[in-house]
Amino acid sequence: MTTIGITCAAFGLKSFLLPNKFFDGGATGIAILISQLTNLSLSILILLVNIPFIILGYSVLGKSFTIKTAVVITGLSIVLAVSEFPQITSDKLLVAVFGGFFLGAGIGLTVRSGAVLDGTEILAIFMSRKYGTTIGDILFGINILVFSSAAYFFSIESALYSIITYLSASKTVDFIIEGIEEYTGITIVSRRSEEIREMIINEMGRGVTIYTGKKGYGKTGEFADMDVIYSVITRLEVSKMYSEIQKLDPNAFIVNSSVRDTKGGIIKKRPLKHQ
């Protein structure tokens, strides 16, 4: 996974971004910016720019993570130095979108393997812990500086296309990391809760949590006791869940919400008996 991630990132850089003088955010964007201004080797600059972040990572995220990150960044530097990739296109929009896609795929795969390709993420984690700000806000601030510098030294158009590159990379990273395993929380209020519970467990292979609650309705505010079901499923299972519930109770009240993170419990799909 790490090898594929490094190759994807190098392909995105050398086949799309670098030949067209496009930038990315973070440490990679800083290295590209310096390389374009000074004609120094990008592979060396990527190492130099990331060294302070790697050192910081040792105290923030531990030895194992730091070693993996150092290996990944060094691997990217070596691949950029020794490998040749063909320029795919000079169309600016295609460069921005697909350059960001391959770079984001590389970053996402390395994150899944337990490392990062961009040291600014380590800085963002450190600052979020120290000052209570969000990681996203810190990365956003860093990238504003990078893209503002690109606009100042090169052109506003180049900076704007580079922002598209960054957005494309960010979305790809999100998909690679979360992908089809992006979870959705489903809350179901129904008089046929027992049948729905059995369906979720036996047909969909998911776990459930049952809350004892009251359902209020009508102008007089009447209440009725009933079980409230909560289950966590993948986003690809939402449509099937709705369909199965509809068969059992067309009047069921259903609320779904995106689940950003989970910890503990059992959320992986349980093997079904008939499988």
PASEBA-1860 file (N, C-alpha, C; in nm, 3 decimals):
! residues 275
1> MTTIGITC> 0.083/-0.120/0.000/0.000/0.000/0.000/0.086/0.126/0.000 ~ 0.194/0.120/0.079/0.286/0.235/0.084/0.353/0.257/-0.051 ~ 0.397/0.149/-0.113/0.464/0.159/-0.243/0.370/0.215/-0.350 ~ 0.248/0.167/-0.351/0.150/0.218/-0.447/0.121/0.365/-0.420 ~ 0.111/0.402/-0.292/0.085/0.541/-0.255/0.196/0.634/-0.302 ~ 0.321/0.594/-0.280/0.435/0.675/-0.324/0.435/0.690/-0.475 ~ 0.407/0.580/-0.546/0.405/0.583/-0.693/0.295/0.675/-0.745 ~ 0.176/0.666/-0.684/0.064/0.752/-0.726/0.098/0.900/-0.707
9> AAFGLKSF> 0.156/0.932/-0.591/0.190/1.071/-0.563/0.296/1.122/-0.659 ~ 0.397/1.040/-0.686/0.503/1.080/-0.779/0.447/1.097/-0.921 ~ 0.356/1.009/-0.960/0.293/1.019/-1.093/0.212/1.147/-1.104 ~ 0.135/1.180/-1.001/0.057/1.303/-1.003/0.144/1.426/-1.013 ~ 0.258/1.424/-0.945/0.349/1.539/-0.948/0.419/1.552/-1.084 ~ 0.480/1.443/-1.130/0.565/1.452/-1.249/0.489/1.447/-1.380 ~ 0.371/1.387/-1.383/0.294/1.378/-1.507/0.192/1.489/-1.521 ~ 0.158/1.557/-1.412/0.055/1.660/-1.419/0.102/1.795/-1.365
17> LLPNKFFD> 0.140/1.799/-1.238/0.162/1.928/-1.173/0.291/1.997/-1.215 ~ 0.403/1.928/-1.202/0.533/1.993/-1.226/0.552/2.043/-1.369 ~ 0.517/1.967/-1.473/0.536/2.017/-1.610/0.453/2.142/-1.640 ~ 0.343/2.160/-1.566/0.254/2.272/-1.591/0.266/2.382/-1.484 ~ 0.369/2.369/-1.397/0.396/2.469/-1.293/0.276/2.492/-1.202 ~ 0.214/2.381/-1.163/0.105/2.385/-1.067/0.160/2.353/-0.928 ~ 0.084/2.390/-0.826/0.127/2.371/-0.688/0.025/2.287/-0.613 ~ 0.067/2.241/-0.498/-0.024/2.177/-0.405/-0.010/2.248/-0.271
25> GGATGIAI> -0.090/2.211/-0.173/-0.079/2.271/-0.042/0.023/2.199/0.044 ~ 0.040/2.245/0.166/0.124/2.178/0.263/0.272/2.182/0.231 ~ 0.345/2.084/0.290/0.490/2.079/0.273/0.529/2.054/0.127 ~ 0.450/1.973/0.058/0.478/1.947/-0.084/0.467/2.075/-0.164 ~ 0.364/2.154/-0.136/0.347/2.282/-0.205/0.460/2.379/-0.175 ~ 0.505/2.380/-0.050/0.618/2.466/-0.013/0.743/2.425/-0.090 ~ 0.768/2.294/-0.099/0.885/2.243/-0.171/0.878/2.277/-0.320 ~ 0.759/2.262/-0.378/0.742/2.295/-0.521/0.765/2.444/-0.543
33> LISQLTNL> 0.712/2.527/-0.455/0.727/2.672/-0.467/0.874/2.712/-0.463 ~ 0.948/2.657/-0.366/1.091/2.689/-0.356/1.166/2.638/-0.478 ~ 1.129/2.519/-0.524/1.195/2.461/-0.642/1.174/2.547/-0.765 ~ 1.053/2.598/-0.783/1.024/2.682/-0.899/1.098/2.815/-0.893 ~ 1.121/2.865/-0.772/1.188/2.995/-0.756/1.340/2.984/-0.763 ~ 1.393/2.870/-0.722/1.539/2.858/-0.711/1.602/2.757/-0.806 ~ 1.517/2.675/-0.871/1.565/2.568/-0.960/1.640/2.458/-0.884 ~ 1.623/2.451/-0.754/1.681/2.342/-0.677/1.600/2.214/-0.698
41> SLSILILL> 1.664/2.101/-0.674/1.598/1.972/-0.694/1.478/1.956/-0.600 ~ 1.363/1.922/-0.659/1.242/1.904/-0.579/1.258/1.787/-0.483 ~ 1.322/1.680/-0.527/1.336/1.562/-0.441/1.414/1.595/-0.314 ~ 1.517/1.677/-0.326/1.594/1.718/-0.209/1.514/1.813/-0.121 ~ 1.442/1.905/-0.185/1.363/2.002/-0.108/1.251/1.936/-0.029 ~ 1.189/1.833/-0.086/1.084/1.761/-0.014/1.139/1.702/0.116 ~ 1.260/1.648/0.109/1.324/1.596/0.230/1.354/1.708/0.330 ~ 1.414/1.815/0.282/1.455/1.924/0.370/1.335/1.992/0.437
49> VNIPFIIL> 1.230/2.017/0.359/1.111/2.084/0.415/1.044/1.998/0.520 ~ 1.046/1.866/0.501/0.975/1.777/0.593/1.055/1.737/0.716 ~ 1.186/1.758/0.715/1.269/1.717/0.829/1.222/1.777/0.962 ~ 1.195/1.908/0.970/1.146/1.963/1.099/1.015/1.898/1.144 ~ 0.926/1.868/1.050/0.798/1.807/1.086/0.817/1.663/1.133 ~ 0.912/1.591/1.070/0.941/1.453/1.111/0.995/1.452/1.254 ~ 1.086/1.544/1.285/1.141/1.554/1.420/1.029/1.585/1.521 ~ 0.942/1.677/1.483/0.828/1.712/1.570/0.737/1.591/1.589
57> GYSVLGKS> 0.721/1.511/1.484/0.635/1.394/1.492/0.680/1.292/1.595 ~ 0.810/1.289/1.622/0.862/1.192/1.721/0.803/1.219/1.860 ~ 0.793/1.346/1.895/0.739/1.380/2.027/0.587/1.384/2.030 ~ 0.527/1.407/1.913/0.381/1.421/1.908/0.311/1.287/1.887 ~ 0.362/1.207/1.793/0.292/1.086/1.752/0.369/0.956/1.775 ~ 0.490/0.966/1.826/0.562/0.845/1.863/0.665/0.798/1.762 ~ 0.746/0.703/1.806/0.859/0.654/1.729/0.816/0.579/1.603 ~ 0.721/0.486/1.617/0.679/0.403/1.504/0.625/0.487/1.389
65> FTIKTAVV> 0.536/0.582/1.424/0.479/0.669/1.321/0.588/0.753/1.254 ~ 0.681/0.804/1.332/0.787/0.888/1.279/0.876/0.811/1.181 ~ 0.910/0.688/1.217/0.994/0.607/1.128/0.922/0.578/0.997 ~ 0.794/0.541/1.006/0.717/0.513/0.885/0.708/0.637/0.796 ~ 0.682/0.752/0.858/0.671/0.876/0.782/0.803/0.913/0.715 ~ 0.913/0.896/0.788/1.045/0.925/0.732/1.074/0.835/0.612 ~ 1.039/0.708/0.623/1.060/0.613/0.513/0.975/0.651/0.392 ~ 0.849/0.687/0.416/0.758/0.722/0.306/0.806/0.848/0.234
73> ITGLSIVL> 0.842/0.952/0.309/0.886/1.077/0.247/1.019/1.056/0.173 ~ 1.108/0.979/0.231/1.234/0.947/0.163/1.207/0.868/0.035 ~ 1.114/0.774/0.043/1.077/0.697/-0.076/1.023/0.785/-0.187 ~ 0.937/0.881/-0.151/0.884/0.973/-0.251/0.997/1.055/-0.313 ~ 1.088/1.101/-0.231/1.201/1.180/-0.280/1.286/1.099/-0.379 ~ 1.312/0.973/-0.347/1.392/0.888/-0.435/1.320/0.862/-0.567 ~ 1.190/0.832/-0.560/1.113/0.806/-0.682/1.110/0.929/-0.772 ~ 1.094/1.046/-0.714/1.095/1.170/-0.793/1.231/1.193/-0.858
81> AVSEFPQI> 1.338/1.150/-0.790/1.473/1.174/-0.842/1.510/1.078/-0.954 ~ 1.467/0.953/-0.945/1.517/0.851/-1.038/1.416/0.807/-1.144 ~ 1.289/0.837/-1.124/1.187/0.787/-1.216/1.145/0.893/-1.317 ~ 1.107/0.844/-1.434/1.056/0.933/-1.538/0.911/0.897/-1.566 ~ 0.826/0.998/-1.564/0.685/0.978/-1.597/0.650/1.070/-1.714 ~ 0.568/1.022/-1.808/0.533/1.107/-1.923/0.435/1.217/-1.884 ~ 0.443/1.331/-1.950/0.343/1.435/-1.928/0.214/1.392/-1.995 ~ 0.106/1.387/-1.920/-0.020/1.335/-1.972/-0.098/1.439/-2.050
89> TSDKLLVA> -0.105/1.559/-1.998/-0.185/1.663/-2.064/-0.135/1.801/-2.022 ~ -0.168/1.900/-2.102/-0.136/2.038/-2.067/-0.262/2.120/-2.044 ~ -0.378/2.053/-2.054/-0.505/2.120/-2.025/-0.509/2.155/-1.876 ~ -0.526/2.281/-1.843/-0.511/2.326/-1.705/-0.614/2.264/-1.611 ~ -0.736/2.253/-1.658/-0.839/2.196/-1.571/-0.814/2.048/-1.546 ~ -0.776/1.975/-1.652/-0.745/1.833/-1.634/-0.624/1.814/-1.543 ~ -0.526/1.899/-1.559/-0.406/1.892/-1.474/-0.445/1.912/-1.327 ~ -0.528/2.015/-1.303/-0.568/2.046/-1.165/-0.647/1.931/-1.102
97> VFGGFFLG> -0.743/1.876/-1.178/-0.830/1.774/-1.123/-0.757/1.641/-1.107 ~ -0.693/1.594/-1.214/-0.632/1.461/-1.208/-0.496/1.462/-1.138 ~ -0.425/1.573/-1.147/-0.303/1.584/-1.067/-0.335/1.575/-0.919 ~ -0.440/1.646/-0.878/-0.485/1.639/-0.739/-0.536/1.501/-0.703 ~ -0.603/1.435/-0.798/-0.656/1.301/-0.772/-0.545/1.202/-0.741 ~ -0.443/1.197/-0.826/-0.335/1.101/-0.805/-0.251/1.135/-0.683 ~ -0.229/1.264/-0.660/-0.156/1.304/-0.540/-0.236/1.268/-0.415 ~ -0.366/1.296/-0.418/-0.451/1.261/-0.304/-0.459/1.112/-0.280
105> AGIGLTVR> -0.463/1.033/-0.390/-0.465/0.888/-0.376/-0.337/0.840/-0.308 ~ -0.225/0.898/-0.346/-0.099/0.861/-0.283/-0.096/0.895/-0.136 ~ -0.144/1.014/-0.101/-0.148/1.056/0.039/-0.242/0.965/0.118 ~ -0.359/0.937/0.063/-0.457/0.853/0.131/-0.407/0.713/0.158 ~ -0.340/0.654/0.059/-0.288/0.517/0.077/-0.179/0.512/0.183 ~ -0.094/0.614/0.185/0.012/0.614/0.288/-0.046/0.638/0.426 ~ -0.151/0.719/0.435/-0.217/0.740/0.565/-0.276/0.609/0.615 ~ -0.336/0.532/0.526/-0.394/0.403/0.564/-0.287/0.304/0.608
113> SGAVLDGT> -0.165/0.325/0.562/-0.056/0.236/0.602/0.013/0.284/0.729 ~ -0.033/0.397/0.785/0.019/0.443/0.914/0.126/0.549/0.906 ~ 0.127/0.629/0.798/0.227/0.735/0.783/0.164/0.852/0.708 ~ 0.239/0.959/0.688/0.190/1.071/0.609/0.297/1.113/0.508 ~ 0.252/1.164/0.395/0.343/1.215/0.293/0.371/1.363/0.310 ~ 0.294/1.428/0.395/0.305/1.572/0.411/0.321/1.607/0.558 ~ 0.436/1.665/0.593/0.468/1.691/0.732/0.383/1.798/0.799 ~ 0.316/1.883/0.721/0.235/1.987/0.783/0.119/1.930/0.864
121> EILAIFMS> 0.079/1.807/0.831/-0.027/1.744/0.909/0.019/1.717/1.051 ~ 0.147/1.685/1.067/0.203/1.665/1.201/0.200/1.796/1.278 ~ 0.240/1.905/1.211/0.236/2.037/1.276/0.093/2.072/1.316 ~ -0.003/2.042/1.231/-0.143/2.073/1.261/-0.191/1.995/1.383 ~ -0.151/1.868/1.394/-0.189/1.787/1.511/-0.127/1.845/1.638 ~ -0.001/1.883/1.629/0.069/1.940/1.745/0.003/2.069/1.791 ~ -0.028/2.159/1.696/-0.087/2.287/1.733/-0.229/2.272/1.784 ~ -0.302/2.176/1.728/-0.439/2.154/1.774/-0.441/2.106/1.919
129> RKYGTTIG> -0.342/2.024/1.955/-0.334/1.975/2.093/-0.290/2.085/2.188 ~ -0.202/2.171/2.142/-0.146/2.274/2.229/-0.238/2.393/2.246 ~ -0.305/2.433/2.137/-0.385/2.556/2.142/-0.535/2.532/2.131 ~ -0.576/2.408/2.111/-0.718/2.377/2.107/-0.787/2.409/1.977 ~ -0.712/2.445/1.874/-0.772/2.471/1.743/-0.791/2.340/1.668 ~ -0.869/2.344/1.560/-0.891/2.222/1.483/-0.778/2.201/1.383 ~ -0.754/2.076/1.348/-0.651/2.043/1.251/-0.683/2.106/1.116 ~ -0.811/2.104/1.078/-0.852/2.161/0.951/-0.823/2.310/0.941
137> DILFGINI> -0.847/2.382/1.052/-0.822/2.526/1.051/-0.673/2.557/1.034 ~ -0.590/2.478/1.099/-0.445/2.501/1.089/-0.396/2.472/0.948 ~ -0.439/2.360/0.891/-0.399/2.327/0.754/-0.450/2.433/0.656 ~ -0.570/2.483/0.682/-0.627/2.586/0.596/-0.539/2.712/0.600 ~ -0.495/2.750/0.720/-0.409/2.868/0.733/-0.276/2.851/0.663 ~ -0.216/2.732/0.676/-0.089/2.704/0.609/-0.105/2.713/0.457 ~ -0.213/2.657/0.408/-0.234/2.655/0.263/-0.268/2.793/0.207 ~ -0.331/2.878/0.287/-0.354/3.015/0.244/-0.220/3.083/0.216
145> LVFSSAAY> -0.123/3.060/0.306/0.010/3.119/0.286/0.077/3.064/0.160 ~ 0.064/2.934/0.138/0.127/2.872/0.020/0.067/2.927/-0.108 ~ -0.065/2.929/-0.115/-0.130/2.973/-0.239/-0.117/3.125/-0.259 ~ -0.113/3.199/-0.150/-0.089/3.343/-0.162/0.051/3.369/-0.216 ~ 0.148/3.291/-0.172/0.285/3.305/-0.223/0.290/3.268/-0.371 ~ 0.217/3.165/-0.409/0.213/3.125/-0.551/0.154/3.236/-0.636 ~ 0.049/3.301/-0.586/-0.013/3.411/-0.659/0.082/3.530/-0.670 ~ 0.158/3.555/-0.565/0.250/3.670/-0.564/0.370/3.648/-0.657
153> FFSIESAL> 0.431/3.531/-0.649/0.553/3.506/-0.725/0.526/3.462/-0.870 ~ 0.409/3.405/-0.895/0.381/3.356/-1.030/0.260/3.428/-1.088 ~ 0.142/3.375/-1.065/0.022/3.443/-1.116/-0.099/3.400/-1.035 ~ -0.201/3.485/-1.035/-0.324/3.452/-0.963/-0.390/3.331/-1.028 ~ -0.383/3.323/-1.161/-0.444/3.210/-1.232/-0.381/3.078/-1.188 ~ -0.248/3.077/-1.178/-0.179/2.956/-1.134/-0.220/2.917/-0.992 ~ -0.234/3.017/-0.906/-0.275/2.990/-0.768/-0.418/2.936/-0.762 ~ -0.506/2.992/-0.845/-0.645/2.946/-0.845/-0.657/2.802/-0.894
161> YSIITYLS> -0.584/2.768/-1.000/-0.584/2.630/-1.047/-0.523/2.537/-0.943 ~ -0.424/2.586/-0.871/-0.361/2.505/-0.768/-0.456/2.479/-0.652 ~ -0.545/2.574/-0.626/-0.647/2.552/-0.523/-0.740/2.439/-0.565 ~ -0.775/2.433/-0.695/-0.856/2.322/-0.746/-0.782/2.191/-0.726 ~ -0.651/2.192/-0.752/-0.568/2.074/-0.729/-0.577/2.029/-0.585 ~ -0.565/2.126/-0.493/-0.570/2.094/-0.350/-0.706/2.036/-0.310 ~ -0.814/2.096/-0.361/-0.948/2.047/-0.329/-0.969/1.905/-0.384 ~ -0.921/1.882/-0.506/-0.931/1.748/-0.565/-0.854/1.647/-0.481
169> ASKTVDFI> -0.734/1.684/-0.439/-0.652/1.595/-0.357/-0.720/1.568/-0.223 ~ -0.777/1.671/-0.162/-0.841/1.656/-0.030/-0.959/1.560/-0.037 ~ -1.042/1.575/-0.140/-1.158/1.486/-0.155/-1.114/1.343/-0.180 ~ -1.007/1.326/-0.259/-0.957/1.191/-0.286/-0.902/1.128/-0.159 ~ -0.831/1.206/-0.079/-0.778/1.156/0.048/-0.893/1.109/0.137 ~ -0.999/1.189/0.146/-1.115/1.153/0.228/-1.175/1.021/0.181 ~ -1.186/1.006/0.049/-1.248/0.884/-0.004/-1.159/0.763/0.019 ~ -1.027/0.778/-0.002/-0.937/0.666/0.017/-0.934/0.621/0.162
177> IEGIEEYT> -0.933/0.718/0.254/-0.925/0.686/0.397/-1.058/0.628/0.447 ~ -1.169/0.692/0.410/-1.299/0.648/0.460/-1.364/0.553/0.361 ~ -1.366/0.594/0.232/-1.416/0.509/0.124/-1.553/0.452/0.152 ~ -1.569/0.326/0.115/-1.699/0.260/0.136/-1.722/0.230/0.283 ~ -1.617/0.251/0.365/-1.633/0.228/0.508/-1.676/0.355/0.582 ~ -1.712/0.459/0.507/-1.765/0.579/0.572/-1.899/0.543/0.634 ~ -1.911/0.565/0.762/-2.026/0.515/0.833/-2.138/0.619/0.848 ~ -2.258/0.567/0.857/-2.377/0.648/0.878/-2.455/0.592/0.996
185> GITIVSRR> -2.496/0.679/1.087/-2.576/0.636/1.200/-2.724/0.646/1.165 ~ -2.800/0.540/1.188/-2.942/0.534/1.155/-3.024/0.520/1.284 ~ -3.116/0.613/1.306/-3.208/0.605/1.420/-3.348/0.576/1.365 ~ -3.413/0.473/1.421/-3.543/0.429/1.369/-3.644/0.425/1.483 ~ -3.756/0.494/1.461/-3.867/0.491/1.557/-3.984/0.423/1.488 ~ -4.025/0.308/1.539/-4.131/0.231/1.475/-4.201/0.142/1.576 ~ -4.330/0.118/1.552/-4.405/0.025/1.637/-4.364/-0.120/1.611 ~ -4.298/-0.142/1.500/-4.254/-0.277/1.465/-4.102/-0.288/1.484
193> SEEIREMI> -4.056/-0.233/1.594/-3.913/-0.226/1.620/-3.848/-0.364/1.632 ~ -3.920/-0.461/1.687/-3.862/-0.594/1.705/-3.833/-0.659/1.570 ~ -3.926/-0.645/1.475/-3.905/-0.702/1.342/-3.791/-0.630/1.269 ~ -3.784/-0.498/1.289/-3.676/-0.422/1.226/-3.542/-0.461/1.287 ~ -3.540/-0.480/1.417/-3.417/-0.521/1.484/-3.368/-0.655/1.428 ~ -3.458/-0.750/1.414/-3.420/-0.881/1.360/-3.371/-0.870/1.217 ~ -3.433/-0.783/1.138/-3.391/-0.764/0.999/-3.249/-0.710/0.992 ~ -3.219/-0.610/1.076/-3.085/-0.549/1.074/-2.979/-0.651/1.113
201> INEMGRGV> -3.009/-0.733/1.214/-2.911/-0.831/1.262/-2.899/-0.950/1.166 ~ -3.013/-1.007/1.125/-3.010/-1.132/1.048/-2.993/-1.113/0.898 ~ -3.048/-1.004/0.843/-3.041/-0.984/0.698/-2.926/-0.894/0.657 ~ -2.899/-0.790/0.738/-2.793/-0.696/0.701/-2.662/-0.724/0.774 ~ -2.667/-0.807/0.877/-2.545/-0.843/0.947/-2.485/-0.730/1.028 ~ -2.567/-0.637/1.073/-2.519/-0.524/1.153/-2.570/-0.534/1.296 ~ -2.498/-0.467/1.386/-2.540/-0.463/1.524/-2.639/-0.350/1.549 ~ -2.710/-0.356/1.660/-2.807/-0.252/1.695/-2.794/-0.216/1.842
209> TIYTGKKG> -2.839/-0.096/1.874/-2.854/-0.051/2.012/-3.000/-0.012/2.030 ~ -3.060/-0.059/2.137/-3.202/-0.032/2.161/-3.217/0.067/2.277 ~ -3.287/0.177/2.250/-3.320/0.275/2.353/-3.467/0.260/2.388 ~ -3.499/0.269/2.515/-3.640/0.273/2.556/-3.684/0.419/2.557 ~ -3.784/0.450/2.478/-3.826/0.590/2.466/-3.975/0.605/2.457 ~ -4.018/0.729/2.437/-4.160/0.761/2.420/-4.177/0.838/2.290 ~ -4.280/0.806/2.218/-4.311/0.876/2.094/-4.425/0.974/2.119 ~ -4.398/1.102/2.092/-4.502/1.203/2.111/-4.562/1.242/1.978
217> YGKTGEFA> -4.694/1.260/1.977/-4.760/1.294/1.850/-4.897/1.356/1.881 ~ -4.954/1.414/1.777/-5.087/1.469/1.791/-5.091/1.606/1.857 ~ -5.202/1.676/1.842/-5.217/1.809/1.899/-5.220/1.808/2.051 ~ -5.264/1.696/2.107/-5.275/1.690/2.253/-5.145/1.644/2.319 ~ -5.046/1.613/2.236/-4.917/1.573/2.291/-4.920/1.436/2.355 ~ -4.994/1.341/2.294/-5.002/1.206/2.348/-4.867/1.137/2.335 ~ -4.838/1.049/2.430/-4.712/0.976/2.429/-4.739/0.826/2.429 ~ -4.650/0.753/2.363/-4.660/0.607/2.360/-4.521/0.549/2.380
225> DMDVIYSV> -4.510/0.449/2.466/-4.382/0.383/2.488/-4.344/0.299/2.367 ~ -4.217/0.302/2.332/-4.168/0.216/2.223/-4.016/0.213/2.226 ~ -3.961/0.111/2.160/-3.816/0.097/2.149/-3.766/0.180/2.031 ~ -3.652/0.248/2.053/-3.587/0.326/1.948/-3.459/0.252/1.909 ~ -3.444/0.226/1.781/-3.331/0.147/1.733/-3.224/0.239/1.676 ~ -3.099/0.210/1.710/-2.986/0.283/1.652/-2.887/0.182/1.596 ~ -2.842/0.206/1.473/-2.746/0.117/1.410/-2.647/0.199/1.328 ~ -2.525/0.149/1.315/-2.423/0.214/1.234/-2.393/0.125/1.113
233> ITRLEVSK> -2.411/0.182/0.993/-2.390/0.107/0.869/-2.303/0.189/0.775 ~ -2.258/0.128/0.666/-2.184/0.205/0.566/-2.281/0.283/0.480 ~ -2.230/0.386/0.415/-2.317/0.471/0.334/-2.377/0.395/0.216 ~ -2.310/0.288/0.171/-2.363/0.211/0.059/-2.480/0.123/0.101 ~ -2.498/0.105/0.231/-2.607/0.022/0.281/-2.730/0.102/0.318 ~ -2.723/0.234/0.310/-2.834/0.318/0.352/-2.958/0.291/0.268 ~ -2.942/0.283/0.136/-3.055/0.260/0.048/-3.122/0.126/0.078 ~ -3.042/0.022/0.098/-3.098/-0.109/0.130/-3.171/-0.105/0.263
241> MYSEIQKL> -3.113/-0.036/0.361/-3.176/-0.025/0.492/-3.314/0.040/0.480 ~ -3.321/0.150/0.407/-3.448/0.219/0.387/-3.550/0.126/0.322 ~ -3.505/0.053/0.220/-3.595/-0.036/0.147/-3.651/-0.145/0.237 ~ -3.565/-0.206/0.319/-3.609/-0.314/0.407/-3.703/-0.262/0.516 ~ -3.675/-0.144/0.569/-3.762/-0.086/0.671/-3.898/-0.053/0.612 ~ -3.896/-0.002/0.488/-4.021/0.033/0.421/-4.113/-0.088/0.407 ~ -4.055/-0.205/0.384/-4.134/-0.327/0.369/-4.202/-0.363/0.502 ~ -4.132/-0.338/0.612/-4.185/-0.376/0.743/-4.278/-0.271/0.801
249> DPNAFIVN> -4.243/-0.143/0.782/-4.324/-0.034/0.839/-4.309/0.091/0.754 ~ -4.403/0.114/0.662/-4.395/0.233/0.575/-4.401/0.364/0.653 ~ -4.453/0.361/0.776/-4.467/0.483/0.856/-4.352/0.503/0.956 ~ -4.250/0.421/0.947/-4.137/0.434/1.040/-4.069/0.569/1.024 ~ -4.029/0.627/1.137/-3.957/0.754/1.136/-3.807/0.723/1.140 ~ -3.735/0.770/1.038/-3.593/0.736/1.024/-3.511/0.864/1.015 ~ -3.402/0.868/1.090/-3.308/0.980/1.085/-3.169/0.922/1.061 ~ -3.096/0.977/0.963/-2.958/0.930/0.945/-2.863/1.048/0.959
257> SSVRDTKG> -2.744/1.021/1.007/-2.644/1.125/1.027/-2.506/1.067/0.999 ~ -2.418/1.151/0.944/-2.283/1.107/0.913/-2.205/1.083/1.041 ~ -2.133/0.972/1.045/-2.050/0.937/1.160/-1.905/0.966/1.125 ~ -1.847/1.065/1.188/-1.711/1.105/1.156/-1.607/1.007/1.208 ~ -1.635/0.947/1.324/-1.536/0.857/1.381/-1.607/0.762/1.477 ~ -1.549/0.645/1.499/-1.603/0.549/1.593/-1.488/0.492/1.675 ~ -1.521/0.447/1.795/-1.421/0.385/1.880/-1.489/0.282/1.968 ~ -1.429/0.164/1.975/-1.487/0.058/2.056/-1.607/-0.005/1.989
265> GIIKKRPL> -1.669/-0.099/2.060/-1.786/-0.166/2.007/-1.751/-0.256/1.889 ~ -1.854/-0.303/1.821/-1.837/-0.387/1.703/-1.915/-0.325/1.589 ~ -1.844/-0.267/1.492/-1.914/-0.204/1.381/-1.886/-0.272/1.248 ~ -1.792/-0.366/1.248/-1.767/-0.439/1.124/-1.884/-0.532/1.096 ~ -1.905/-0.559/0.968/-2.018/-0.642/0.930/-2.000/-0.784/0.983 ~ -2.103/-0.836/1.045/-2.099/-0.970/1.101/-2.133/-1.072/0.994 ~ -2.056/-1.181/0.980/-2.088/-1.285/0.882/-2.227/-1.341/0.909 ~ -2.308/-1.351/0.806/-2.444/-1.405/0.823/-2.443/-1.557/0.820
273> KHQ> -2.542/-1.618/0.882/-2.546/-1.763/0.894/-2.552/-1.831/0.757 ~ -2.629/-1.772/0.665/-2.645/-1.837/0.534/-2.521/-1.820/0.447 ~ -2.425/-1.738/0.491/-2.303/-1.722/0.416/-2.197/-1.823/0.463
END
